[in-house]
Amino acid sequence: MSEITLRGRDYRTQQPVEIVSQDGIISQIRPATGSQSLPLVAPGLVDLQVNGYGGADFNSFPFTVDSVKDVTHALWQQGVTTFMPTVITNSADEITKMVATLAAACREFSAVEQSVAGIHLEGPFLSPQDGPRGAHNLAHIQAPDWAQFQRWQTVAEGRIRMITLSPEWPQAEDFIRQCTVHNVVVSIGHTAASPEQIASAVKAGARMSTHLGNGAHLTLPRHPNYIWEQLAQDGLWCAMIADGEHLPLSVLKTFIRAKNGRALLVSDVTSHAGMPPGCYHSHIGGDVVLSAEGRLSMASNPALLAGSVQGLLYGVNTLVRNDIAPLTEAIQMASVRPASRLNLPVAQGLSPGAPLDAILLQPASDNTLRLMATYKNGAEVWRGE
């Protein structure tokens, strides 16, 4: 059997431990002697919303199976051991090509198969209204269509595990029930739904909110509105982009408090992540501008963001550095909590019987965490200099 032992300080207790894995599965966690200078050891990060990375775009065809592998390796360098390639609103034919290529990449490369938890389909069943629609192309927005979804699921080889939709469509409730029966997680997003429609969606089986607070009108009624309604639904877990641009720090703090353990982080990174500042053309938003500060916005309307370029660990650091969440909770919001939404084995975190997906982190003087190494299924897949 292949056995490795990781030494570090458990991110939950700060105490030195040795984590022993055999054939990629944690067999034992035992106390260790050692200096407090040992790095922290934490679960690998789990990102439910990745549109691309480093110039590889899952929403601009053609992309290749090799580019999916490249993104997988790039995410390991960010501490992300599990992720969901995200395909957004497009024509039916284009979405078919996207999900087919992602499925082929999983078949062809074991690294991709092990790291991809499933495909996240964000659209095209979203709100047609300006604001909630965000950067999604109005020409391809449509009502929920179960027959069409099944066609995509067939070419995806059953790998679509999550779908973001708006429950404002009359067809939404039945569609959500069908997804629930077929073990597809339904997340509410890019919506202008009424309180009654949101409540009906939750009753039908919707279980998450996609990047809550974004994909919304710039101005909302004081109350009621669809943000408060989703916060008030105890059955909805709240996904947030914590890059400091998509949501003000005060809003992040409020959402986390309101959700009381049901808040989690996503990155929503696009192909522009890892790229230099400048002007780009993208399927997401068309002409977009990436600032030196890491803000990606639509060139025609800088008030509208066009996705993110900051990885999941950046979001964890945002919470920790600004005292929005304790270190333990911030890490769990980017690891075991999102994994739990898909019932993944890595949702067990660092515990015997769980896969050894782990990261080593070095606390820095500015109250942030620096990634030192990444482990996937018990193998070291990246180590920094």
Number of C-alpha atoms within 10 A of each C-alpha: 7 10 14 18 15 17 21 26 25 23 21 15 10 15 17 23 22 19 23 20 25 18 15 21 20 24 17 15 18 10 14 14 11 13 11 12 11 18 24 26 27 24 29 28 33 31 27 29 27 26 28 27 24 19 14 20 27 28 25 19 13 12 16 17 19 15 19 25 21 16 23 24 18 16 25 23 18 22 30 28 30 28 25 22 29 28 28 24 25 23 13 14 9 16 23 19 19 27 27 19 22 30 23 19 21 20 13 14 14 12 17 25 19 15 23 24 24 24 25 27 25 24 27 29 27 30 28 23 15 16 19 22 25 25 22 27 19 17 11 15 19 15 20 23 14 16 10 11 17 13 13 23 18 15 19 22 14 15 22 27 19 25 27 24 28 27 32 22 18 11 14 22 21 16 23 27 19 15 20 16 10 11 13 22 21 29 28 27 31 33 30 25 22 15 17 12 19 23 18 16 25 23 14 19 23 28 20 27 24 27 24 24 25 23 25 22 17 11 7 11 8 7 9 11 14 23 20 15 16 24 20 13 16 14 17 22 26 28 27 25 27 28 27 16 15 23 17 12 18 9 12 23 16 12 21 20 15 16 19 10 14 19 25 29 29 30 27 27 25 28 23 28 23 16 13 12 16 12 15 15 13 17 19 24 23 16 15 25 23 22 13 10 8 20 20 30 22 24 19 12 10 13 10 21 22 29 27 26 24 24 25 29 25 19 23 28 23 21 24 20 16 13 13 20 20 13 20 16 21 21 27 26 27 27 30 24 25 27 25 15 16 18 13 14 13 28 21 18 23 24 17 16 17 19 24 29 29 27 26 26 22 16 13 9 7 8 14 19 21 19 19 19 22 29 23 23 21 23 17 15 16 20 14 9 5
